[in-house]
Amino acid sequence: MTPNQPQYSGTNDIRDFQEQDAEATIQQAKRQLNEVMDTVTERAREYGKYADETVQKNPWTAVGVGFGVGIVMGALLMLAARRD
């Protein structure tokens, strides 16, 4: 008997069980991943709607916040560029 040869063969071979377990595990992981992606997509849509409504209600506030964030990011990038 060689190391790669099974000790017995038949319908209850350990490789059959391993393949079935692996396939079941993969299918379960795919289902869980799809559920997580659906949840993330739904939340992203909700946050997008909220952001859209907020910007439409307060457009000048949104412009001011965008401007402020741009100034801060630009200053941080300039500081990072000077360190190199």
C-alpha positions as CSV (number, residue, x, y, z in Angstrom):
1,M,0.0,0.0,0.0
2,T,1.3,3.5,-0.9
3,P,0.8,6.6,1.1
4,N,-1.5,8.1,-1.5
5,Q,-3.7,5.0,-1.8
6,P,-6.8,4.9,0.3
7,Q,-7.0,2.0,2.8
8,Y,-10.5,1.2,1.6
9,S,-12.8,2.3,-1.1
10,G,-16.5,2.5,-1.4
11,T,-19.3,4.9,-0.8
12,N,-18.0,5.9,2.7
13,D,-14.6,7.0,1.6
14,I,-13.3,9.9,3.7
15,R,-12.5,12.0,0.6
16,D,-16.2,11.9,-0.3
17,F,-17.1,13.3,3.2
18,Q,-14.4,15.9,3.0
19,E,-15.6,17.1,-0.5
20,Q,-19.2,17.2,0.7
21,D,-18.2,19.2,3.8
22,A,-16.1,21.6,1.8
23,E,-18.9,22.2,-0.7
24,A,-21.4,22.7,2.1
25,T,-19.1,25.1,3.8
26,I,-18.5,27.1,0.6
27,Q,-22.2,27.3,-0.1
28,Q,-22.9,28.5,3.5
29,A,-20.1,31.1,3.2
30,K,-21.5,32.4,-0.1
31,R,-25.0,32.8,1.4
32,Q,-23.5,34.7,4.4
33,L,-21.5,36.9,2.1
34,N,-24.6,37.7,0.0
35,E,-26.5,38.6,3.1
36,V,-23.8,40.9,4.3
37,M,-23.5,42.5,0.9
38,D,-27.3,43.0,0.8
39,T,-27.2,44.7,4.2
40,V,-24.3,46.9,3.3
41,T,-25.9,47.9,0.0
42,E,-29.2,48.8,1.8
43,R,-27.4,50.9,4.4
44,A,-25.4,52.7,1.8
45,R,-28.6,53.6,-0.1
46,E,-30.2,54.8,3.2
47,Y,-27.2,57.0,4.0
48,G,-27.1,58.3,0.4
49,K,-30.8,59.3,0.6
50,Y,-30.2,61.0,4.0
51,A,-27.2,62.9,2.7
52,D,-29.1,64.0,-0.4
53,E,-32.0,65.2,1.7
54,T,-29.8,67.1,4.0
55,V,-27.9,68.8,1.2
56,Q,-31.1,69.8,-0.5
57,K,-32.5,71.3,2.8
58,N,-29.2,73.1,3.6
59,P,-27.2,73.7,0.4
60,W,-25.1,76.5,1.7
61,T,-24.1,74.6,4.8
62,A,-23.1,71.7,2.6
63,V,-21.0,74.0,0.5
64,G,-19.3,75.5,3.6
65,V,-18.6,72.0,5.0
66,G,-17.1,70.9,1.7
67,F,-15.0,74.0,1.5
68,G,-13.7,73.5,5.1
69,V,-12.9,69.9,4.6
70,G,-11.0,70.8,1.3
71,I,-8.9,73.4,3.1
72,V,-8.0,71.0,6.0
73,M,-7.2,68.2,3.5
74,G,-5.1,70.5,1.4
75,A,-3.2,71.8,4.5
76,L,-2.5,68.2,5.6
77,L,-1.3,67.2,2.2
78,M,1.0,70.2,2.0
79,L,2.5,69.3,5.4
80,A,3.0,65.7,4.3
81,A,4.7,66.8,1.1
82,R,7.1,69.1,3.0
83,R,8.3,66.2,5.2
84,D,9.5,64.2,2.3
